[in-house]
Amino acid sequence: MSKYSRKDAKAYARAHLKGIWAAALTPFGPNLELDEDGFRQNIHHWTRDLGIDGLFISGKQGEFFSMSVPERKRTFDLAVAATPSGHHTIMSCSDQNLDVVIELARHAQEAGADFIVVHAPILHFFQAQDETVFEYYSTIARQVDIGIALWSHPDSGYLLSPQLCNRLADIENVVAIKYSVPRPMYTELTRLAGDRILVSTSSEDEWLDNILELHWQVYLCSSPPYLLQTKFDRRMREYTDLAFSGHAKQARTVRDSLNPVREALHRTRPPEKPHAHQKYWQELLGQVGGRVRPPLLELTENEKHAARAAFQACGLRLG
């Protein structure tokens, strides 16, 4: 059962889709099984120790492409059960098969998720995608009451234009967009549709400027909220709260103090191994990382050594 009616989806999002949201990596055990205890442990740490407001479950960071539909549903159930009151969830229902998208969306709604997110589909042999994409999201929206976040990323082979997103914003239960595009595009969309959908992007580097200059209310979302922070060093939380409180100069000082951590992460991340690198960084932080599933590649021992050395020198406070 949805937490709200379709007609109330936009208002519910305006009230609850705010602050720092993180895209969860999915821990897999030695035999590549879903590590349910590790998943719960991470959620408890992220919400209670790090103060992360919401969790994006089983997206590309979470390796949804390697999981069966029952496994994806199980991660939804686990996340809803483990997420404490006052924190929220958004479930990635992205898939190339529209029936699977709708099946996952209905399950997320029944499980008690707050929102769903659906990646723009890969469209083969297309030149002009707008009408197809509009009908795609309209079809999904008719099947559920839960609020839907759009998701546009170059992985689709094209980007949703601000003008198309402005049309999609008129759909009753389209409430937000994770807009992984150049800044001029998301600035234009904020101008066009910011009164009807919440615009965000996954770049932590741009998050502070987007609070201060575009008055955004949500970081939606990637892994920095739990890779740049510890229980004893919550500088992303700190600069976000300072910015929301109007203390721009102090917020920039705190934000910039994280540059050595950002540089260590970026410098040691092999381009073809982002998931394995981030999971290893989680383990260095005391979180549950685990293995990656094929076709993703694991880190070599030399790559682990480089990441470990950078981690130890980056200045994150562990206690």
N, C-alpha and C positions, 0 to 999 in steps of 0.2 A: 504494500500500500504506500502510495506517495505521501510524503510529509506535508504536501500542500497541493492545491488544485492547479491546473494548468494556467488559469487566469491570474494566479498569484505567484507564478514562477519568477517573473522579473523582480517583483518586490522582495521575495524571499532571497534571491541572489544579492540584491542591493544590501540587504541586512546581514547576510551571512558569508558571502563570497568576498572576503576581505582579509588583508594581512598577508602573511607569508604562507604559501602553499608549496609543498615539495613533491616531486615526482619520485615515487618509491622504486628502488631497485628490488627485484625479487630474489631472495636467497634460495639457492639450490644446493642440496647436500652432495656428499661424495659420489652417490650414484645418480645424480642429477634429478633427484626427487625434490618436490616442493618442501622446503624447510619451514613447516608451520610454526614451530616454536621460535625459530629465529626471526620470522616475519613479525610475530607478536612482540618479541623483545625489541625489535627496531622501532615498531610503532609506539610502544610505551616510551622509549628513550626520546624519540623525535617530538612527541607531543608534550610529555611531562618535563623532560630535562631541557629540551631546546626551545620549547614554546612555539613550535610550528603550528600554525592555525588549521591547516588542512592538508590532506594527502591525496595525491593523484595516483591511482592504483592501476597497475598492469597496462601501462602505456609502452612506448618504445623503450624507455629506460628500463621498464619492468619486463622486457623480453616477451611481450604478449604473443609475438609471432612464433615463439617456440612452444607455446602452451596449447593444450586442448581446450575446447570450450568448457568442459566441466572443471578443469583447473582454473580457468579464468573466473568462473563463477565462484569457485572456492575462495579465491583471493578476495573477491568482493565481500563474501560472508565473513571471512577472517578479519578484514579491515574494519567493517562496521562493528563487529563485536569488540575489537581491541581499541577502537578510537574512543577516548573518554568524552564525557559531556563537555560542551564548549568548544570542541574541535570537530572538523567536518571532513567529508570524503567526496571525491569526484572519481567516477569509474570510467576508465577508457574502454569504450565499446567498439573501437575501430576495427574494421575488417573489410576485405574486398567483397565478401558475400553479404549482401544487404539483409538477408534473412538472419544471419548470425548477428549482425549489428542490432537488429530489433530484438532478437532473443536475449542478448546480453543486456540491452537497455531495459527490457521488462524485468529481468532478474535483478538488476541494480535497484530499480524502483521498489520491487517487492522486498528486497533485502534491507531497505532503509537507508540507502545512499542519499546524499544531499543533491548531487548533480551527476550528469554523465558528460563525457567529452567524446567527440567523433571526428576523426581525421578526415580531411577531404580525400576522396577516393582517387586512386590512379585510374586515369581514363585513357585507354589505348586508342590510338588513331584519331584523337580529337584535336581540333584546332580552336574551336570556340566552345568553351566548357560551361558558360554561365547558366544557360537554361537547364542543362543536365544537373549541375550541382545544386541549383535552386530546388529542383524537383526531388533530388536525393535527400536533402535535409528536410524538406517539407514532408516527404513520406515518413521519415523517422519521427518527426515531431507529431504527426497525427496518431502515432501508435502508443504514445506515452504521455504522461502528465509532467514527468520530472524535467527539471531545467536542463537544457542542452548547451554545452559550450562547443562552438566551432573550433576547428584546428587547421590552420593553414601553414604548410611547411614546404620547402623545395622538394622534399622527398616525393611529393605527389607528381612532380614533373611540371607543375605550374603553381602559381600563387593566386589566391582569391583576391580580386581587386577590392579596394575600399568601397567602390560603388556597388559591387555585388554583395559585400558584407552588409552594407547599409540596407539593401533590400531584405536580406536574410534576418536582419534585426527586427523586422516587422512581424516575424513569426512569433506567436504568443509565448511559446516556451523556449525560444532561443534567448539565452541570458548572458552569454559571454563569448569571448574568443581568445584562444591562445594563438597569437598572430606572430609567427616566426618569420618576419619580413624586415626590410630596411626601415629605419626610423621614420623617414618621410611618409611611408605608407601607413604605419600605425598612428602617426600623428594626424593624418588626414581622416582616418576612420574614427578616431576619437572625436574629432570635430563634427563629423557627419552623424555619428550614431551613439556617442557617449551617453546620451540621455536614455537610450534603450537597451544597450548591452555594455557589459564591462569589458574593456579592452586591456589585454596584457600581452607580454612576451616573455620568453624564457631566459633572456639575457640578464643575469645578475649585475653585470657591469653597467647596465642602463637603468636599473631599478630605481636608484635614488633620484636621478634626474627626472624619471617619469612620475614619481610622486610629486616632486617640487614644481615641475613645469607643466605636466599634463593632468595633475591631480588624480592620478590613478589610485585605486584602493586595494588592488590585489596583485601579488606576484604569482603568476601562474605560468609555468613553474618548471623547475628542473631539480638537480641534485645539490646545488650549492648550500641550501639551508642546513643540510646535515653533513656536508663535507668541509665547510668553512667554519664550523662551530663545534664546541664541546659544552658539556654541562657547566664548565667553569669559564667559558670564553664564548659568549653569545653576542659577538659584535654585529652580525647581520641583524639580529633581533634588536640590538641597541640602536643601530643607525636608522633602522626602519621606524622605530618608535619615536626617535628624535625628530625625524622628518615629518611624521604624522602630527607631531606636537608643534611644528613650526620652527624648530631649531635647526635651520639649514646648515649653518657654519659648523656646528658641533657634529651634525650628522655626516658631513663631508669628511671631517677629520677622522671619525671612527671608520667610515667606509674605506678611506684611503689607507688606514693602518692595516687592512687586510690584504694589501697588494702583494706582500711576500708569500702569503698562502695561495692566492690566486696564481701567482707566477709558478710556484712549486707544482701545483696541480697541472697547469697547462704545459709546462716544460717537460714533464715526465710522462705524459699521456701519449702512448703510441697512437697515431691517427686511426689505425684499423682496430684498436682494442679499447674503446672508451668504457665499455661495460666492465671488462675484467679489471681495468685500472681503477675505476671507481669502487668496485667491490674490494679490491685490495686496500685502498685508502680507508674504506669503512673498517676493515679489520685492524688497521693501524690505530684507528680511533676507538677501538673496543666494541664496534658494532658487528653485526653478523653480515658478512659479505657472501662467502660461498663461491661456488663455481658458476660459470656461464654455460649455457646450452649451445650446442651446434646450431647454426654454423659459426657462431662467435668463437673467437680465439682466446686462449688463456695467455697470461703474461709468462714470459721466460724468467728464469732466475735472475738474469742480469737486469731485466726491466723492473723486477721487484726490488732489487738492490738500489737502483736509481731512485725509485719512488720512496723507499724507506729513508734514504739519506736526505732527500728533499723534505720529506715530512718532518724529520727530526730537527731540521734547521729552519723551518718556516715560521716558528714563533707562536703556534697555537698552544694555548695553556691547557694542559691535561689534568691539572689538579691544583 
